[in-house]
Amino acid sequence: MNYLMHLHLSDPTPLVRLGNMMGDFVKGRLEKAPYHPQIIHGLRQHRSIDSFSQVSPAVNASRERIDPRFGYFRGILIDVFYDHFLARNWDRHAEGTLEEFALETYLLLEEYQHILPEKLQAVAPRMIQYNWLVSYREVEVMERALIRIGERIKRENPLAEGYGELLKHYDELEEDSARFLVEAQRHLQEKFRST
């Protein structure tokens, strides 16, 4: 869901970054997964960030800001919102431009298209065609993204209404997002120091 955040936090090695991108599409144990060790490393980083986000003070602050009626779906809203803030403030958090980073990612997806999980193979062409990673910086895109995500979820959900929560708590959520980046980078440095 939060592609840009995982890509940004990833070790910059291309196959590790690809593994981070694949994280939401690869389930189960990784010991016998049919991927290059660097991709496995990226998958492990992705899972570690997902686990860490459950206890992150910044994420918990964001969760408290969002109306409780969103329940479980607050996590999805936070993922989408944090990608928006990272895209919008890219020059504060990363070297180079977001456009350059997105192009590198799209070329990586095209080069390794043949090994991507089936669902990511289906998503990648749309991501590239509509330049999702760069489009995240536009606040209006978040509304459309939440509507689309809500439609893909089989059970009834309030995600289409989540855009109002972004507007209502915009400045505070932006601060939470910046704090999460610092927390998550520290977490990865500690967890993967020796690998």
N, C-alpha and C positions, 0 to 999 in steps of 0.2 A: 504494500500500500504506500509506504513512504520510500519510494525508490531513491529519490535524490539524497535523503539523509543517509541511507545505507551506503550509497555510492561515495558520498563525501567522506564518511567516517572510515571507509575501507582503506586498508593498505593499498598504495597506488599501483602495485604490480598488476598488469592487465588481467591475468587469470584470477587473481584474488578478488579484484573488483568485479569480475564476471560472476564469481561465486556469491558475492554479496548481492548482486542483482538477482540471482537465481533463488535466493533464500526463501521467498514466499511460495515457491513452486516445487521445492524439494522437501518431501516429508520422510519421516522415519530415521533409522539409524544411518550414520554416515560411514561406519567402518568399512562396509563393503559396497559403498556407492561407486558407480562406474565413472568416476571423474578424476582428472589430474589432481595431484596433491595440493596444488595452489588453489584450485577451485574449492576443494574440501576445506582448506583454510578459510577462504572467503565465506563459505556456508557456516562455518563455526563462528566467525566474527558476527555474521548476521544474527544467528541465534543468540549469541551472547548479548548483543545490543537489545534484542527483543526481550530477553529475560531481565536485563538491567532496567529497561524502561518501566517494568512493573514496580520497581522500588525507587526509582529516581525521584528525588525531592521536586525537581522542576516539573516532571510529568504529573506528579501527584498534585502540585499546585494548579496546574492546568485543569486536571480532572475536577478539582473542587470548584473551579470557576464555571464549568459547563453545567447547565441545568441537569439535575439528577434524573429527569424523565428520559434522558438519552441512555441511561444505564450503561450496559456493555458497550454500546456504540460510541461512548465518549472516547474510547481508545482509538477508534477509527478516525474520529474527528481530529484528535490531536495529531495523528500521523499526517493527515492531509494538511492541517494548519502549519505544522512544523516544516513540511516541504515548501509551503508557500513562503514562510519567513526566511528560510535558507536561500531560496531563489531570489527573493527580493533584496536580501542583504549579502549576496554572494561575495561582493568585493571586500566585505569585512572579515570573512571567514576562510577565504580560499585564494590561492594564487591563480592568476589568469582569469579569463572571462568565463561566465556561465556558458556562453555560446560555444567556446572552445571545448569546455568540459563535456557538454552535451554531444558535440560532434564526435569526440573520442569515444564516448559511450555507445553511440549509434553505430560507429564503425566496428567496435568490438562485438556488438550484437549481430551485425551482419556477417562478420568473419567467422563467428562460432555458432551461427544459426543452426547448423546441423546437430549440435550437441545440446541445445537448449531444451529444457522440459517442454512438453507439448503445449501447455497453456501459455508459457512465455513465448513460444514460437508464434502463437496466435496474436499475442499482445504486442510484440516488438514492432511489427510493421506499422501499426497505428501510432505507437509511441514515436517512431521516427517520422512518419508522414506529418503528424500534427505537432511535432517538436514539443512533446509534453514537458520535458525537463525545463526548458526555457519558459514555456507558457505558464508554469506554476507561479511565476512572479506576479501575474495579473490577478487581482483579487476576484474579478468576475469569473475567472476560470475555476476558482474553487467552488463556486455555486454549481456550475455544470458538472464538475467532477463528483461532488457529493450526490447529485441527482443520479448520475450514471452508476456510482457504486451502490447506492440504495436499490436501484432497479435490478442489479445483478444478484443481490442477496435474496434468497428464496423466501425467508420469513418477513413479515411486515416489520418495517423499521422507520424511524424518524429522520434518517440521514439527510433527506432533501431539505429539512428545516434547519440543519446545522449551520448553514451559512449565517443565519442571524446571530448565532453564538460567536462566530468569528468577528462580526462587526461590533457586537456588544462589548467584547472583551479584548479588542484588537491589541492595544498597547501592552496590556498585561501578558497576553499570550505570546507576544513578540519577545518580551523579556524572558519568559519561561523558556522559550525556544533557544535563545542565546545561552541561557544557563545550562540547558540540557546538552548542548554541544560540548561545553567545557566538561561537564560531568561524564559524558559518554567517551570523550577522548581520553580522559584520565582512566576510566574503567578499562578501555581497550589496552592502554599502555601497561596497566598492572596485570591484566589477565593474559596478555600475549607477549609479555616482556621477553620470554626465553624462546619463543618460537620463531 
